[in-house]
C-alpha cells in the first residue's frame, strides 16, 4: 500500500490523528562505508519503533566521493565524517567537474541500499531519501573558507560548479523514481553562513527547487541548518 501524502500531512497537522506523529534518525558512522552494512543498520534502527516515516540518511560525502573526495569517521559525537582532502583548490577547478552517473560508484551503492531499506518499511509508512544541496556538496569539495572566498571573488566559476552538481543530483533523484520513495529530506547548511546566507536563496533557490521538483514528491522536507538568514526566502521552496 502506498502512503496517502494528503492524509499523512493532515495527521502531522493534528487532523484525524490518533497519536502524535514522530520520527527519529541518526548516522551509522561505521556501517555507512559498506552497502549491506548501511542498509542493515538503517532497517534495524527503524524496525519496531512505529515512526511516522523512515529517513534514509547516508553520510554527507555520498554524492561527491566519485569526484575524488576522501573521508572517514574519526569519532565525531554526531557521527559526521572527517574530510581528508579538497578536490577544488582553485576557482577554475569548478569548471572541471563532470556530471556523475547515479547508478555507478558510491551513488550507485547508496541507490542499492535505498532499495533494500525502502522495501523493508511497513506498508503505509513514507520513506524519505536524504539529499544534500549542491552548495553543501560544494562546501565539502573545497572547504568552508574557500567556498566563502569563491562566493565573493569567483562567483561565475562557483555557479558553474553548482550547476554541474545540480544536474548530478537531479539524475540521482531521477534514479530514485523506480523505488518506493515518497519524498526528499533536502539538507542545506550554508543558508546560515554569515557570508553566503544573505544571498543564498537568490542564487541557489532555482537550482535547489529543480531537484525538489524532479519526481513531484508530495512529502519533501526542507532542513535548514544553522541560524538562518532571510528565512522567508525559503517559504517558496516545493517542500
LOLOLO-63901 format. One record per residue: z, x, y of N, C-alpha, C in turn; residue in one letter; chain; residue number from 1. Coordinates in Angstrom, 1 decimal. Each point is the difference from the previous one (the first is absolute). Layout:
<rec <Z X Y> <Z X Y> <Z X Y> A A NUM>;
...
END
This chain:
<rec <0.0 0.8 -1.2> <0.0 -0.8 1.2> <0.0 0.9 1.2> X A 1>;
<rec <-0.9 -0.3 1.0> <0.0 0.8 1.2> <1.0 -0.6 1.0> X A 2>;
<rec <0.7 0.8 0.8> <0.9 -0.5 1.0> <-0.7 -0.8 1.0> X A 3>;
<rec <0.7 -1.0 0.5> <-0.6 -0.8 1.1> <0.6 0.6 1.3> X A 4>;
<rec <-0.9 0.7 0.8> <0.5 0.7 1.2> <0.6 -0.9 1.0> X A 5>;
<rec <-0.6 -1.2 0.2> <0.6 -1.0 1.0> <1.4 -0.4 -0.4> X A 6>;
<rec <0.2 -0.3 -1.3> <1.3 -0.4 -0.5> <1.0 1.1 0.1> X A 7>;
<rec <-0.5 1.2 -0.3> <0.9 1.2 0.0> <0.5 0.3 1.5> X A 8>;
<rec <-1.0 -0.1 0.9> <0.4 0.2 1.4> <0.9 -1.1 0.5> X A 9>;
<rec <-0.2 -1.2 -0.4> <0.9 -1.1 0.4> <1.5 0.3 -0.6> X A 10>;
<rec <0.0 0.5 -1.2> <1.4 0.3 -0.5> <0.6 1.1 0.8> X A 11>;
<rec <-0.7 1.0 0.4> <0.5 1.0 0.8> <0.5 -0.5 1.3> X A 12>;
<rec <-0.6 -1.0 0.5> <0.4 -0.6 1.3> <1.1 -1.0 -0.2> X A 13>;
<rec <0.5 -0.3 -1.2> <1.1 -0.8 -0.2> <-0.3 -1.4 -0.5> X A 14>;
<rec <-1.3 -0.4 0.0> <-0.4 -1.3 -0.4> <-0.1 -0.1 -1.5> X A 15>;
<rec <0.6 -1.0 -0.6> <-0.1 -0.2 -1.5> <0.4 1.2 -0.8> X A 16>;
<rec <1.1 0.6 0.5> <0.4 1.3 -0.7> <1.4 -0.3 -0.7> X A 17>;
<rec <-0.1 0.0 -1.4> <1.3 -0.2 -0.7> <1.0 1.2 0.2> X A 18>;
<rec <-0.6 1.2 0.3> <0.9 1.1 0.3> <-0.8 0.9 1.0> X A 19>;
<rec <0.8 0.9 0.6> <-0.6 0.9 1.0> <-1.0 1.0 -0.7> X A 20>;
<rec <-1.2 0.1 0.4> <-0.9 1.0 -0.7> <0.5 1.4 0.4> X A 21>;
<rec <-0.1 0.9 -0.9> <0.5 1.4 0.2> <-0.8 1.0 -0.8> X A 22>;
<rec <-0.1 1.2 0.4> <-0.6 1.1 -0.7> <0.6 1.3 0.4> X A 23>;
<rec <-0.1 1.0 -0.9> <0.4 1.3 0.2> <-1.1 0.9 -0.5> X A 24>;
<rec <-0.1 1.2 0.5> <-1.0 1.0 -0.5> <0.6 1.4 0.3> X A 25>;
<rec <-0.6 1.0 -0.7> <0.6 1.4 0.1> <-1.2 0.9 -0.4> X A 26>;
<rec <0.3 1.3 0.3> <-0.9 1.1 -0.5> <0.5 0.4 -1.4> X A 27>;
<rec <-0.9 0.6 -0.7> <0.3 0.6 -1.4> <-0.5 1.4 0.1> X A 28>;
<rec <0.8 0.9 0.7> <-0.6 1.3 0.3> <-0.4 0.9 -1.1> X A 29>;
<rec <0.7 -0.1 -1.1> <-0.3 0.8 -1.2> <-1.2 -0.6 -0.8> X A 30>;
<rec <0.0 -1.3 -0.1> <-1.0 -0.7 -0.8> <-1.3 -0.2 0.7> X A 31>;
<rec <-0.1 0.1 1.4> <-1.2 -0.3 0.7> <-1.1 1.0 -0.2> X A 32>;
<rec <0.3 1.1 -0.6> <-1.1 1.0 -0.2> <-0.8 -0.1 -1.3> X A 33>;
<rec <0.4 -1.0 -0.8> <-0.8 -0.3 -1.2> <-0.4 -1.5 0.0> X A 34>;
<rec <-1.2 -0.3 -0.5> <-0.4 -1.3 -0.1> <0.9 -0.9 -0.8> X A 35>;
<rec <0.3 0.3 -1.3> <0.8 -0.9 -0.8> <1.4 0.0 0.6> X A 36>;
<rec <0.5 1.1 0.5> <1.4 0.0 0.5> <0.2 -0.9 1.1> X A 37>;
<rec <-0.9 0.0 1.0> <0.1 -0.9 1.2> <-0.1 -1.4 -0.4> X A 38>;
<rec <-0.9 -0.4 -0.9> <-0.1 -1.4 -0.4> <1.2 -0.4 -0.7> X A 39>;
<rec <0.5 0.8 -1.0> <1.2 -0.4 -0.7> <1.2 -0.2 0.9> X A 40>;
<rec <0.2 1.0 0.9> <1.2 -0.1 0.8> <0.0 -1.2 0.9> X A 41>;
<rec <-1.2 -0.3 0.6> <-0.1 -1.2 0.9> <0.2 -1.3 -0.8> X A 42>;
<rec <-0.5 -0.1 -1.2> <0.2 -1.2 -0.8> <1.5 -0.1 -0.4> X A 43>;
<rec <0.6 1.0 -0.4> <1.4 0.0 -0.4> <0.9 -0.4 1.1> X A 44>;
<rec <-0.3 0.5 1.2> <0.8 -0.4 1.2> <-0.1 -1.5 0.3> X A 45>;
<rec <-1.2 -0.5 -0.1> <-0.2 -1.4 0.4> <0.4 -1.0 -1.0> X A 46>;
<rec <-0.2 0.3 -1.3> <0.2 -1.0 -1.0> <1.5 -0.5 -0.1> X A 47>;
<rec <0.1 -1.3 -0.1> <1.3 -0.6 -0.2> <0.8 -0.2 1.3> X A 48>;
<rec <-0.5 0.4 1.2> <0.7 -0.2 1.2> <-0.4 -1.2 0.8> X A 49>;
<rec <-1.0 -0.7 -0.4> <-0.4 -1.3 0.6> <-0.3 0.2 1.5> X A 50>;
<rec <-0.7 1.1 0.4> <-0.4 0.2 1.3> <-1.1 -1.1 0.4> X A 51>;
<rec <-0.1 -0.3 1.3> <-1.0 -0.9 0.6> <-1.4 0.6 -0.1> X A 52>;
<rec <-0.1 1.4 0.0> <-1.2 0.6 -0.2> <0.2 1.4 -0.6> X A 53>;
<rec <-1.0 0.6 -0.6> <0.1 1.4 -0.4> <-0.8 0.9 0.9> X A 54>;
<rec <0.5 1.1 0.4> <-0.7 1.0 0.9> <-0.3 1.2 -0.8> X A 55>;
<rec <-1.3 0.4 0.0> <-0.4 1.2 -0.6> <0.0 1.1 1.0> X A 56>;
<rec <0.8 1.0 -0.1> <0.2 1.0 1.0> <-0.2 1.4 -0.4> X A 57>;
<rec <-1.2 0.4 -0.1> <-0.2 1.5 -0.3> <0.4 0.8 1.2> X A 58>;
<rec <0.2 1.3 -0.3> <0.4 0.9 1.1> <-1.1 0.1 1.1> X A 59>;
<rec <0.4 0.5 1.2> <-0.9 -0.1 1.1> <-1.2 0.9 -0.1> X A 60>;
<rec <0.0 0.9 -0.9> <-1.1 1.0 -0.1> <-1.2 -0.6 -0.9> X A 61>;
<rec <0.2 -1.1 -0.6> <-1.0 -0.4 -1.0> <-1.4 -0.2 0.5> X A 62>;
<rec <-0.2 -0.4 1.3> <-1.3 -0.2 0.5> <-0.7 1.3 0.5> X A 63>;
<rec <0.8 1.1 0.1> <-0.6 1.2 0.7> <0.1 1.2 -0.9> X A 64>;
<rec <0.6 -0.1 -1.2> <0.1 1.2 -0.9> <-1.4 0.5 -0.3> X A 65>;
<rec <-1.0 -0.9 -0.1> <-1.4 0.5 -0.3> <-0.7 0.6 1.1> X A 66>;
<rec <0.7 0.0 1.2> <-0.5 0.8 1.1> <0.6 1.4 0.0> X A 67>;
<rec <0.8 0.3 -1.0> <0.6 1.4 -0.1> <1.5 0.1 0.3> X A 68>;
<rec <0.6 -1.2 0.3> <1.5 0.1 0.3> <0.8 0.3 -1.3> X A 69>;
<rec <1.0 0.8 0.2> <0.9 0.3 -1.1> <1.4 -0.4 0.5> X A 70>;
<rec <0.7 -0.7 -0.9> <1.4 -0.4 0.3> <0.8 0.0 -1.3> X A 71>;
<rec <1.3 0.0 0.2> <0.9 -0.1 -1.1> <1.4 -0.6 0.4> X A 72>;
<rec <0.7 -0.5 -0.9> <1.4 -0.5 0.3> <1.0 1.1 0.1> X A 73>;
<rec <0.7 0.1 1.1> <1.0 1.0 0.1> <1.4 -0.5 0.3> X A 74>;
<rec <0.3 -1.2 -0.5> <1.4 -0.6 0.1> <0.2 -0.8 1.2> X A 75>;
<rec <-1.0 -0.4 0.7> <0.2 -0.9 1.2> <0.8 -1.2 -0.4> X A 76>;
<rec <1.0 -0.4 0.8> <0.9 -1.1 -0.4> <-0.7 -1.3 -0.1> X A 77>;
<rec <-1.1 -0.2 0.7> <-0.8 -1.2 -0.1> <-1.2 0.1 -1.0> X A 78>;
<rec <-0.1 1.1 -0.6> <-1.0 0.1 -1.1> <-1.4 0.4 0.6> X A 79>;
<rec <-0.1 0.5 1.2> <-1.2 0.3 0.6> <-0.5 1.4 -0.4> X A 80>;
<rec <-1.3 0.2 -0.1> <-0.5 1.3 -0.4> <0.0 1.0 1.2> X A 81>;
<rec <0.1 1.2 -0.4> <-0.2 1.1 1.0> <-1.4 0.5 0.0> X A 82>;
<rec <-0.6 0.1 1.2> <-1.4 0.5 0.0> <0.0 1.5 0.1> X A 83>;
<rec <-0.8 0.6 -0.8> <0.0 1.5 -0.2> <-1.1 0.7 0.8> X A 84>;
<rec <-1.0 -0.8 0.5> <-1.1 0.7 0.7> <-0.6 -1.0 1.0> X A 85>;
<rec <-0.9 0.5 0.9> <-0.7 -0.9 1.0> <-1.5 0.2 -0.3> X A 86>;
<rec <-0.6 -1.1 -0.2> <-1.5 0.1 -0.2> <-0.7 0.1 1.3> X A 87>;
<rec <0.5 -0.7 1.1> <-0.6 0.1 1.3> <0.7 1.0 0.8> X A 88>;
<rec <-0.7 1.1 0.4> <0.6 1.0 0.8> <-0.5 0.1 1.4> X A 89>;
<rec <-1.3 -0.4 0.2> <-0.6 -0.1 1.3> <-0.7 -1.4 0.2> X A 90>;
<rec <-0.1 -0.4 1.2> <-0.6 -1.3 0.3> <-1.4 -0.2 -0.7> X A 91>;
<rec <-0.8 1.0 -0.1> <-1.3 -0.1 -0.7> <0.1 -0.3 -1.5> X A 92>;
<rec <1.2 0.3 -0.6> <0.2 -0.3 -1.4> <-0.1 -1.5 -0.3> X A 93>;
<rec <0.3 -0.9 1.0> <-0.1 -1.4 -0.3> <-1.4 -0.4 -0.3> X A 94>;
<rec <-1.0 0.7 0.5> <-1.3 -0.4 -0.3> <-0.5 0.6 -1.4> X A 95>;
<rec <0.8 0.7 -0.7> <-0.3 0.5 -1.3> <0.5 -0.9 -1.1> X A 96>;
<rec <0.8 -1.0 0.3> <0.5 -1.0 -1.0> <-1.2 -0.8 -0.5> X A 97>;
<rec <0.1 -0.3 -1.3> <-1.0 -0.9 -0.6> <0.6 -1.2 -0.6> X A 98>;
<rec <-0.8 -1.1 -0.2> <0.5 -1.2 -0.5> <0.3 0.2 -1.5> X A 99>;
<rec <1.1 -0.4 -0.5> <0.4 0.2 -1.4> <-0.4 -1.2 -0.9> X A 100>;
<rec <-0.2 0.4 -1.3> <-0.2 -1.0 -1.0> <1.3 -0.6 -0.4> X A 101>;
<rec <0.3 -1.3 0.1> <1.3 -0.5 -0.3> <0.3 0.0 -1.5> X A 102>;
<rec <-1.0 0.1 -0.8> <0.3 0.0 -1.4> <0.1 1.3 -0.7> X A 103>;
<rec <-0.1 1.1 0.9> <0.1 1.3 -0.5> <1.3 0.7 0.5> X A 104>;
<rec <0.4 1.1 -0.6> <1.1 0.8 0.5> <1.3 -0.8 0.0> X A 105>;
<rec <0.8 0.3 1.1> <1.3 -0.5 0.1> <0.0 -1.5 0.3> X A 106>;
<rec <-1.0 -0.5 0.8> <-0.1 -1.4 0.3> <-0.3 -0.8 -1.3> X A 107>;
<rec <-0.9 0.6 -0.8> <-0.3 -0.6 -1.3> <1.2 -0.2 -0.9> X A 108>;
<rec <0.9 1.1 0.1> <1.2 -0.1 -0.8> <0.9 -1.1 0.5> X A 109>;
<rec <0.1 -0.2 1.3> <0.8 -1.0 0.5> <-0.6 -1.4 -0.3> X A 110>;
<rec <-1.3 -0.1 0.1> <-0.6 -1.3 -0.4> <0.3 -0.4 -1.4> X A 111>;
<rec <-0.1 0.9 -0.9> <0.3 -0.3 -1.4> <1.5 -0.3 -0.2> X A 112>;
<rec <0.9 0.7 0.7> <1.4 -0.4 -0.1> <0.2 -1.4 0.6> X A 113>;
<rec <-0.7 -0.3 1.1> <0.2 -1.3 0.6> <-0.5 -1.1 -0.9> X A 114>;
<rec <-1.0 0.2 -0.8> <-0.4 -1.0 -0.9> <1.0 -0.3 -1.1> X A 115>;
<rec <0.7 1.0 -0.5> <1.1 -0.1 -0.9> <1.2 -0.8 0.6> X A 116>;
<rec <0.3 0.4 1.2> <1.2 -0.6 0.7> <-0.3 -1.5 0.3> X A 117>;
<rec <-1.2 -0.3 0.5> <-0.3 -1.4 0.4> <-0.1 -0.9 -1.2> X A 118>;
<rec <-0.5 0.6 -1.1> <-0.1 -0.8 -1.2> <1.4 -0.4 -0.6> X A 119>;
<rec <1.0 0.8 0.3> <1.4 -0.2 -0.5> <0.8 -0.9 0.8> X A 120>;
<rec <-0.5 -0.4 1.2> <0.8 -0.9 0.9> <0.1 -1.4 -0.6> X A 121>;
<rec <1.1 -0.7 0.2> <0.1 -1.3 -0.6> <-1.0 -1.0 0.7> X A 122>;
<rec <-0.5 -1.0 -0.7> <-1.0 -0.9 0.5> <0.6 -0.7 1.3> X A 123>;
<rec <-0.8 -0.1 1.0> <0.5 -0.6 1.3> <0.7 1.0 0.9> X A 124>;
<rec <0.1 1.2 -0.3> <0.7 1.0 0.8> <-1.1 0.8 0.7> X A 125>;
<rec <-0.1 0.0 1.4> <-1.0 0.8 0.7> <0.3 1.5 -0.2> X A 126>;
<rec <-1.1 0.8 0.0> <0.1 1.4 -0.1> <-0.7 0.6 1.2> X A 127>;
<rec <0.7 0.9 0.7> <-0.5 0.6 1.2> <-0.3 1.5 -0.3> X A 128>;
<rec <-1.1 0.5 0.5> <-0.3 1.5 -0.1> <0.2 0.7 1.3> X A 129>;
<rec <0.8 1.1 0.0> <0.2 0.8 1.2> <-1.2 0.8 0.4> X A 130>;
<rec <-0.4 -0.2 1.2> <-1.1 0.8 0.6> <0.5 0.6 1.3> X A 131>;
<rec <-0.2 1.3 0.2> <0.4 0.7 1.2> <-1.1 0.0 1.0> X A 132>;
<rec <0.3 -0.3 1.2> <-1.0 -0.1 1.1> <-0.8 1.4 0.1> X A 133>;
<rec <-1.2 -0.1 0.5> <-0.7 1.3 0.2> <0.7 1.0 0.8> X A 134>;
<rec <0.7 -0.5 1.1> <0.8 0.9 0.8> <1.1 0.7 -0.7> X A 135>;
<rec <0.7 -0.8 -0.9> <1.0 0.6 -0.8> <-0.5 1.0 -0.9> X A 136>;
<rec <-1.2 -0.2 -0.6> <-0.6 0.9 -0.9> <-0.4 1.3 0.9> X A 137>;
<rec <-0.5 -0.2 1.2> <-0.4 1.1 0.8> <1.2 0.9 0.3> X A 138>;
<rec <1.2 -0.6 0.3> <1.2 0.8 0.3> <0.3 0.9 -1.2> X A 139>;
<rec <-0.1 -0.5 -1.2> <0.3 0.8 -1.2> <-1.1 1.0 -0.3> X A 140>;
<rec <-1.1 -0.1 0.6> <-1.1 1.0 -0.2> <0.2 1.1 1.0> X A 141>;
<rec <0.6 -0.2 1.2> <0.1 1.1 1.0> <1.4 0.3 0.5> X A 142>;
<rec <0.9 -1.0 -0.2> <1.4 0.2 0.5> <0.1 -0.8 1.3> X A 143>;
<rec <1.2 -0.4 0.3> <0.3 -0.9 1.1> <-0.3 0.8 1.4> X A 144>;
<rec <0.3 1.2 0.1> <-0.2 0.7 1.3> <-1.5 0.2 0.2> X A 145>;
<rec <-0.7 0.4 -1.0> <-1.5 0.1 0.2> <-0.6 -1.3 0.3> X A 146>;
<rec <0.4 -1.0 -0.7> <-0.5 -1.4 0.3> <0.1 -0.4 1.4> X A 147>;
<rec <1.2 0.2 0.6> <0.2 -0.3 1.4> <-0.9 0.8 0.9> X A 148>;
<rec <-0.2 1.3 -0.3> <-0.8 0.8 0.8> <-1.5 -0.4 -0.1> X A 149>;
<rec <-0.4 -0.4 -1.2> <-1.4 -0.4 -0.1> <-0.2 -1.4 0.7> X A 150>;
<rec <1.0 -0.8 -0.1> <0.0 -1.3 0.7> <-0.2 0.2 1.5> X A 151>;
<rec <0.7 1.0 0.6> <-0.1 0.3 1.4> <-1.3 0.7 0.4> X A 152>;
<rec <-0.4 1.0 -0.8> <-1.1 0.9 0.4> <-1.3 0.0 -0.8> X A 153>;
<rec <0.0 -0.7 -1.2> <-1.2 0.0 -0.8> <-0.2 -1.3 -0.6> X A 154>;
<rec <0.2 -1.1 0.9> <0.0 -1.3 -0.5> <-1.3 -0.4 -0.8> X A 155>;
<rec <-1.2 0.5 0.4> <-1.2 -0.4 -0.6> <-0.1 0.6 -1.5> X A 156>;
<rec <0.5 1.2 -0.1> <0.0 0.6 -1.4> <1.0 -0.8 -0.9> X A 157>;
<rec <1.2 -0.3 0.6> <1.0 -0.8 -0.8> <-0.6 -1.3 -0.4> X A 158>;
<rec <-0.6 -0.7 0.9> <-0.5 -1.4 -0.3> <-1.1 0.1 -1.1> X A 159>;
<rec <-0.8 1.1 0.1> <-1.0 0.1 -1.1> <0.7 0.1 -1.3> X A 160>;
<rec <1.1 0.8 -0.1> <0.7 0.1 -1.2> <0.7 -1.3 -0.4> X A 161>;
<rec <0.5 -0.7 0.9> <0.6 -1.3 -0.3> <-1.0 -1.0 -0.5> X A 162>;
<rec <-1.2 0.1 0.4> <-1.1 -0.9 -0.5> <-0.3 0.3 -1.4> X A 163>;
<rec <0.0 1.3 -0.4> <-0.3 0.4 -1.3> <1.2 -0.5 -0.9> X A 164>;
<rec <1.2 0.2 0.4> <1.2 -0.4 -0.8> <0.0 -1.5 -0.1> X A 165>;
<rec <-0.4 -0.7 1.0> <-0.1 -1.5 -0.1> <-1.0 -0.4 -1.0> X A 166>;
<rec <-1.2 0.6 0.0> <-1.0 -0.4 -1.0> <0.5 0.3 -1.4> X A 167>;
<rec <0.7 1.1 -0.2> <0.5 0.3 -1.4> <1.1 -1.0 -0.4> X A 168>;
<rec <0.8 -0.4 1.0> <1.0 -1.0 -0.3> <-0.6 -1.4 -0.3> X A 169>;
<rec <-1.0 -0.3 0.8> <-0.6 -1.3 -0.3> <-0.6 0.0 -1.4> X A 170>;
<rec <-0.6 1.1 -0.4> <-0.6 0.0 -1.4> <1.1 -0.1 -1.0> X A 171>;
<rec <1.1 0.6 0.2> <1.2 -0.1 -0.9> <0.4 -1.5 -0.1> X A 172>;
<rec <0.1 -0.7 1.2> <0.4 -1.4 -0.1> <-1.1 -0.8 -0.7> X A 173>;
<rec <-1.2 0.3 0.3> <-1.1 -0.7 -0.8> <0.2 0.1 -1.5> X A 174>;
<rec <0.4 1.2 -0.4> <0.2 0.2 -1.5> <1.2 -0.8 -0.5> X A 175>;
<rec <0.9 -0.4 0.9> <1.1 -0.8 -0.4> <-0.4 -1.4 -0.3> X A 176>;
<rec <-1.2 -0.4 0.4> <-0.4 -1.5 0.0> <-0.1 -0.5 -1.4> X A 177>;
<rec <-0.2 0.9 -1.0> <-0.1 -0.4 -1.4> <1.4 -0.2 -0.7> X A 178>;
<rec <1.1 0.4 0.7> <1.3 0.0 -0.5> <0.8 -1.3 0.5> X A 179>;
<rec <1.0 -0.4 -0.7> <0.8 -1.1 0.5> <1.0 0.4 1.1> X A 180>;
<rec <-0.6 0.5 1.1> <0.8 0.4 1.2> <-0.2 -1.1 1.0> X A 181>;
<rec <1.1 -0.3 0.7> <0.0 -1.1 0.9> <0.2 0.4 1.5> X A 182>;
<rec <0.1 1.2 0.3> <0.1 0.5 1.4> <0.3 1.4 0.1> X A 183>;
<rec <0.0 0.5 1.2> <0.2 1.4 0.3> <1.4 0.2 0.7> X A 184>;
<rec <0.7 1.0 -0.3> <1.2 0.4 0.8> <-0.6 1.2 0.8> X A 185>;
<rec <-0.3 -0.3 1.3> <-0.7 0.9 0.8> <1.0 0.8 0.9> X A 186>;
<rec <0.1 1.3 -0.2> <1.0 0.8 0.7> <-0.5 0.8 1.1> X A 187>;
<rec <0.5 -0.1 1.2> <-0.3 0.7 1.2> <1.2 0.8 0.5> X A 188>;
<rec <0.0 1.3 0.1> <1.1 0.7 0.4> <-0.1 0.5 1.5> X A 189>;
<rec <-1.3 0.2 0.4> <-0.2 0.6 1.4> <0.1 -1.0 1.1> X A 190>;
<rec <0.2 -1.3 -0.3> <0.1 -0.9 1.1> <1.4 0.2 0.8> X A 191>;
<rec <0.9 0.8 -0.6> <1.2 0.3 0.6> <0.0 1.4 0.6> X A 192>;
<rec <-1.1 0.7 -0.1> <0.0 1.4 0.6> <-0.1 -0.1 1.5> X A 193>;
<rec <0.8 0.8 0.7> <0.0 -0.1 1.5> <-1.3 0.4 0.7> X A 194>;
<rec <-0.8 0.8 -0.7> <-1.4 0.3 0.6> <-1.0 -1.0 -0.5> X A 195>;
<rec <-0.1 -0.3 -1.2> <-1.1 -0.8 -0.6> <0.3 -1.5 0.1> X A 196>;
<rec <1.3 -0.4 -0.1> <0.4 -1.4 0.0> <-0.5 -0.8 1.1> X A 197>;
<rec <0.1 0.4 1.3> <-0.5 -0.9 1.1> <-1.4 -0.4 -0.1> X A 198>;
<rec <-0.9 0.8 -0.6> <-1.4 -0.4 0.0> <-0.5 -0.2 -1.4> X A 199>;
<rec <0.9 0.0 -1.0> <-0.4 -0.1 -1.4> <-0.9 -1.2 -0.3> X A 200>;
<rec <0.5 -1.2 0.3> <-0.7 -1.2 -0.4> <-1.4 -0.1 0.7> X A 201>;
<rec <-0.1 0.5 1.2> <-1.3 0.0 0.7> <-1.0 0.8 -0.7> X A 202>;
<rec <0.4 1.2 -0.5> <-0.9 0.9 -0.7> <-0.2 -0.4 -1.4> X A 203>;
<rec <1.1 -0.3 -0.7> <-0.1 -0.2 -1.5> <0.1 -1.4 -0.5> X A 204>;
<rec <0.2 -0.9 0.9> <0.1 -1.4 -0.5> <-1.2 -0.5 -0.7> X A 205>;
<rec <-1.2 0.2 0.4> <-1.2 -0.5 -0.6> <-0.2 0.7 -1.4> X A 206>;
<rec <0.4 1.3 -0.1> <-0.1 0.7 -1.2> <0.9 -0.6 -1.1> X A 207>;
<rec <1.3 -0.1 0.5> <1.0 -0.6 -0.9> <-0.4 -1.4 -0.5> X A 208>;
<rec <-0.4 -0.8 1.0> <-0.4 -1.4 -0.4> <-1.1 -0.1 -1.0> X A 209>;
<rec <-1.0 1.0 0.1> <-1.1 -0.1 -0.9> <0.5 0.3 -1.5> X A 210>;
<rec <1.1 0.7 -0.1> <0.5 0.2 -1.3> <0.8 -1.2 -0.5> X A 211>;
<rec <0.8 -0.6 0.9> <0.8 -1.2 -0.3> <-0.9 -1.2 -0.4> X A 212>;
<rec <-1.2 0.0 0.6> <-0.9 -1.2 -0.2> <-0.9 0.2 -1.2> X A 213>;
<rec <0.0 1.2 -0.6> <-1.0 0.3 -1.0> <-0.1 -1.0 -1.1> X A 214>;
<rec <1.1 -0.3 -0.6> <0.0 -1.0 -1.1> <0.5 -1.4 0.4> X A 215>;
<rec <0.2 -0.2 1.3> <0.4 -1.3 0.5> <1.3 -0.5 -0.7> X A 216>;
<rec <0.9 1.0 -0.2> <1.3 -0.3 -0.6> <0.8 -1.0 0.9> X A 217>;
<rec <0.8 -0.9 -0.6> <0.8 -0.9 0.8> <1.5 0.5 0.2> X A 218>;
<rec <0.3 1.1 -0.7> <1.4 0.5 0.0> <0.2 1.4 0.4> X A 219>;
<rec <-0.8 0.4 1.0> <0.2 1.4 0.6> <1.3 0.0 0.7> X A 220>;
<rec <0.7 1.1 -0.2> <1.2 0.3 0.7> <-0.2 1.3 0.9> X A 221>;
<rec <0.4 -0.1 1.2> <-0.2 1.2 0.9> <1.4 0.7 0.2> X A 222>;
<rec <0.0 1.2 -0.3> <1.2 0.8 0.1> <-0.1 1.0 1.2> X A 223>;
<rec <0.7 -0.3 1.1> <0.0 0.8 1.2> <1.2 0.9 0.0> X A 224>;
<rec <-0.2 1.3 -0.1> <1.1 0.9 -0.3> <0.4 0.7 1.3> X A 225>;
<rec <1.3 -0.1 0.3> <0.6 0.7 1.1> <0.2 -0.9 1.2> X A 226>;
<rec <0.3 0.6 1.1> <0.1 -0.8 1.3> <-1.3 -0.3 0.5> X A 227>;
<rec <-0.4 -1.3 0.0> <-1.4 -0.4 0.3> <-0.3 -0.1 1.4> X A 228>;
<rec <-1.0 0.7 0.5> <-0.6 -0.2 1.3> <-1.0 -1.1 0.0> X A 229>;
<rec <0.1 -0.8 1.0> <-1.0 -1.1 0.2> <0.0 -0.9 -1.2> X A 230>;
<rec <1.1 -0.5 -0.5> <0.1 -0.8 -1.2> <-1.0 -1.2 0.0> X A 231>;
<rec <-0.2 -0.6 1.1> <-0.8 -1.2 0.1> <-1.5 0.3 -0.3> X A 232>;
<rec <-0.4 1.3 0.1> <-1.3 0.3 -0.3> <-0.3 -0.1 -1.5> X A 233>;
<rec <1.0 -0.1 -0.8> <-0.2 -0.1 -1.5> <0.0 -1.5 -0.5> X A 234>;
<rec <0.3 -0.9 0.9> <0.1 -1.4 -0.4> <-1.4 -0.6 -0.4> X A 235>;
<rec <-1.1 0.6 0.4> <-1.3 -0.5 -0.4> <-0.5 0.6 -1.3> X A 236>;
<rec <0.7 0.9 -0.6> <-0.4 0.5 -1.3> <-0.1 -1.1 -1.0> X A 237>;
<rec <-0.9 0.1 -1.0> <-0.1 -1.0 -1.0> <1.0 0.2 -1.1> X A 238>;
<rec <1.3 -0.2 0.3> <1.1 0.2 -0.9> <1.1 -0.9 0.4> X A 239>;
END
